[in-house]
């Protein structure tokens, strides 16, 4: 059986998670943690239930507006969602790829070396 996700990404990228998949996983986790249905969250976010399902499964890449709307429906800060997704990315990166902190005036930002 073929790994279609790996096929979509190309050779050598199978170990690297797609951002849309991580975002979808986190949205699904948050929704289920709240005991809410797809229909309920989609209605509050004013998007279709099939579209939200596709986003949660990592098949659709949601716009920033859609993500903000879903986060509002879940009463979750968009920044908190993206922070959690960033933590997951850092935890799953290849050991050879190091994250180097970049200093800015107000906060630390991590850059991932490719």
Secondary structure, DSSP 8 states (H G I E B T S, - for coil): ---HHHHHH-TT-TTS--HHHHHHHHHHHHHHHTT--HHHHHHHHTS-HHHHHHHHTTSS---HHHHHHHHHHTT--HHHHHHHHHHHHHHHS-TTS-EEEEE-SS-EEEEE--
